[in-house]
Amino acid sequence: MILYLIRRLLALAGVLIAIAAVTFLIFYVLPSDPAAAACGKTCSPERLAGVREYLGLDLPLWRQFLDFLSGIFTGRTLGSGQYAVQCDFPCLGYSYENSLPVWDLLMDRLPVSASLAFGAAVLWLLLGLGAGVTAALRKDTATDKALMVGAVAAASLPVYFTSVMLIYGVIRVAGLLPYPSYHSFGEDPLGWASNLLLPWTALALLYAAMYARQSRGSMIEAMAEPYIRTARAKGMPERTVVVKHGLRSGMTPILTIFGMDLGGLLAGAVITESIFGLPGIGRLFYGALVSSDQPVVLGVTLLAAFFIVVANLVVDLLYAVIDPRVRY
């Protein structure tokens, strides 16, 4: 197990370095100039050259990339002379737009995206697994067909459409909830939940539909295995057969997609955060793309990759807990 973890951690580092290199290369070949974005619209050619030197953009691409990687682990000094700025570990650079550390920007907005991701994940797991397992246990019945038709309909609705309809129906027409604005869970738990309920619902409807179809197929396959017939022949209660043997075995493919989905959402749901006005990482990423803020885009990309790779590692470890056969 220790050797397996070491191999996976080394692979994680390799994936992050490869993603950072690709992102660097993309910005290098784009026609936009990050120095011009940092300098402003009325920047003179002399001032532009000074900004390029200060940001290190006059260095070869490989040198810029190595400086960036070393800064993540040890910190680095940006600029020189009296204008030098020390960027402490972990240094992801400074935003070209507001000159704030990228790491601080990410950490300030991470609680918003994490609250959105985990709350939506709880909802879509409850709805998706509940609908999928119910449909599988009532295969080819009217309940099964109704649940799957509803799942297909929900999966066909894009999240921006669902979000707009929820805002219009629940807020504008019914007036049941206020327009979402983020409140810290520690300061106001009830306000935190009530303001995130609609964004949670918009994301959960889409994901729950996909999880319902996936869990239905997995459960039908698991319930047809010989060990299920053996458990029933031993006289075990049906609930024990379904939960302990059927659902536990059928959860393996669900865990795989859940790790990818949750890891991606932790780095920001761009559309949902933008529609509901939530100051999360996804909204930060969209603004950085529009303004060609390379350090912020690179920081969000690395954070997203980190969450996804770590989520996959955790899922692989959970396989051995859920399905003992994986241990061998």
N, C-alpha and C positions, 0 to 999 in steps of 0.2 A: 504493500500500500504506500509506503514511504517513497519507494522508487517511482511509483506511478504518479504521486503528487509532484515529485521533482520534475519528472518529464512534462507534466501538464503545465507547471509553472514556467518552465523554460519555453514551452510552446506559446504560453500567454505572452511572455516578453517578446518573442519573435513576431507574433501577430501584431502587437502594438507598434513595434518598430517599423514593420512593413506598412501599416496603415499610415503612420506618421510620414514615412518616405513618400508614399503615393500622394498624400495631401499636399506635401511640400511641392512635389513635381507638378501637380495640377495648378497650384497658384503661380508657379514659375512660368508656365506656358500660357497662362491667361493674359489677355492684353491689358488688363487693369493694373495700375501701379499703386501698391499699398502706401508708398511714401507720399504720393499725391493725396490719398485719402487722409493720411495723418497730418499733412501740412495745411490742407484747406484749399478753397477755390482761388483765393487771391495770392497764392504762394509764388514767389519769384523763382527763377531758375537757380539762383545762388542758394536761396533758402531751401529749395527742393533737394539740391545736392547735399547740403548739410544734414537734412533729415535722413536722407538715404545712408549717409555715413554713420549718423547717430544710431540708426536702427540696425546697422550691419548689413543693409541690403546691397552694398557695393562689394561685398565679399562673394567668393564663389559659392554656388549652391551647396556643395558638399560641406563647406566650412560652416555655412548657416545652419545646416541640419545637425552637424556634430555639436555646435554650440547649443542648439536647442535641446538635444538629448542630454548633454552634460548638465544643463541647467535644471532639468527635472530631478536629478539625483543629488546634485551638490549646490545648486544655485549658481548665479552668474552675475557679472557686472555689465550693464547696458550703457553704452556711450563711453566717453573718456573725458579726462580732465575734470573741470569744475562741474560739468553737466552729467558726470557719471552717476548712475543709479544702481544700487544693489538690489537684485531680485533674489529673495530668499527661497530656500527649498520649500516646496517643489515649484520651480519657476517655469511657468508656461508663457512668460512674456507679459507685455502690457497691451491693453486695447489701444488701437489706433484712434478710436473715436473719443474716448474719455480719459485715456492715460491711466486707467485703473488696472491693477493686477488681474490677469485672467483667472487665476486660481480663486481670488476673492469673489469675482463675479460669479463663478460657477458654484462656489459654496453658499453664496447668498441666495441663489435661485434653486439650489438642489432640494431644499425642504418642500418647495411648491411642487416640483415635478415628482418627488418621492411620494408626497401625499396623494397626488392625482393617480400615480401608478398603482400604489398598494391598495387604495380604496377601490379603484376600478377592478383590480385583480380579484379582490374578495367577492365583489358582485358578480363578475362574469364566471368565476368558478362555481359559485352557488347556483346561478341560473343555468349555466351551460352543462355542468355535470348533473344537476338535478333533472333537467330536461332530457339529456342524453341517456342516462340510466333508466329513467322512466320509460322512454321510448323503446329501449332495448328489451326491457322486461315485458313490454306489451307489443312485441314485434308484430307488424302487419295488422294491428287493430286500428280503430278510428283514432285513439289517443296517439299512437305512433305517427300516423299520417298527419294529424293536426299539428303536432309538435315539430315535425320536420318541415312542413309547409311554413310554419311560423319562423323556423330557423333560416330557411332559404330566403324568406322575405326580409328578415332582419339583416342578413348578410349582404343583401343586394342594396341596402341603403347606405350611401357614403356617410362618413362621420360628420362632415360639414352640414349635410342636409338634416340629419338627426339633431345636431346641435342647434341649428337655427329654428327647427320646429319646436324643440323643447323651450327655447327662450321665448318664442312667440306664444306658445300655448300656456306654459306654466307661469311665466313672468308677466308678459304683456296682457294676456287675456284674463287668466284666472287670478293673477296676483298672489299666488301661493308662496312664492319665494322671492327674496331680493335678488337683484342682479349679482352674479358671483363676484366676490372680491376675496382675496386670500387673507385668512386670519390664522395666526399661529395656534397650534393645538394646545400648547402650554398655557397661553393666555386666555383662550376662549374655545374650549372643546366643542360646545354646541354650535357656535358661529362657524368654526372650522368645518364641521360636518355639513351644516345647512348650506354653506356657500359652495361646497364642492359636490353636492348631491347631483346637480344637473350634469356637470362634466363627467362625473363617475358614470352616470346613466348613459350618456352619449357613447362613451368608450365601451361600457359593459355590454350594451346591446349588440354591437358589432362583434366583439370577441366571443360573447356567450353563444352566438349563433354558430360560429365556427367550432367552438368546443363541444356544443351539443351534437353536431354531426360526427365529430371525431370520437367522442366518448361513446356514442351509440354503436358505431362500428367496432370499437375496441371491446365493448361489453358483449356484443353479440358473438364475437369471436371467442372471447374468454369463457362465456357461459356454455359454449359448445365443446369445451375441452373435456377429456376423460376424467380428470381429477374432480370436476364439478359433479359428474354423475356418481363418482365414488363417494364424495361428501354427502350427496343426497341419499345414497344407498345406506350410509352409516346412520341415517336418521338425524343429521344435523338440522337445526332450525333454518328455514329459508333465509332469514335475515343474515345469519352467520355465513351461509353459503354465498350470498350475494356480496356482502361487504368484505368479509375476510378473504375469500378466495377469488370471487369474480372481479370485484372492483379493484382489489389490490393488484391483480395481474393486469387488468386493463388500464391501469394508471400510467404504465411505462411510456407509451407514446404521448400521453397528455403532458407528462412532465417535460418531455423534450420541447414541445412547442411553447409550454408555459415559460421555460427558462429564456427562450429567445424573445418572447413577447414582453415579459416583465423587464428584462435587461434593456430592451430598446426603449420602453416607456420611461425608465428611470432617467434616461438622457434627454427626455423631453418629448411631448406630443405636440408637434408644431401647430397643426391645424386646430386642435382642441384648445390649446392655450391661447392661440391668437383670437379665436372666436369668442371665448369667454373672458378674455382680457386678463389671464392669469400670468403673473411675472415669473414664469418658469424658464428652464433651460431651452426648451423648444422655441419659445418666443425670442430669447436671446440669440439663438442660432440663426433664426430667420433675419433678424436685424443685422447680424454680422455678415450674412451672405449678401444682403442688399448693399451694404457699405464697403464690401471687400475687406472686412476686418480680419485679416489672416490669423493673428494669434488666437482670437476668440473662436473662429471656425475650427482651427486645428485643436484647440483645447476641448471643445465640445465633441469633436470627432473621436479623440482619444478617450474621453470619458465614456462615450457610448460604446466604443469597442471594449473598454475595460469591463463595463457592466455586463455586456453580452458574453464575453469570454468567461468571466467569473461565474455568471449564472449557469453556463453550460458545465463548468467544473462542478458546481454544487449539485446540479442535476445528475451528473454521472455518479457522484458519491451517493446520492439518494437512491439510485437504482439498486444498489446492494442492500439498502434497508427495506425497500418495498418488495423486491423480488430476490429471494435468497439464491436463486439459480445464477444470478449475475456474479456472485462471489467466486464461483468456480471458473 
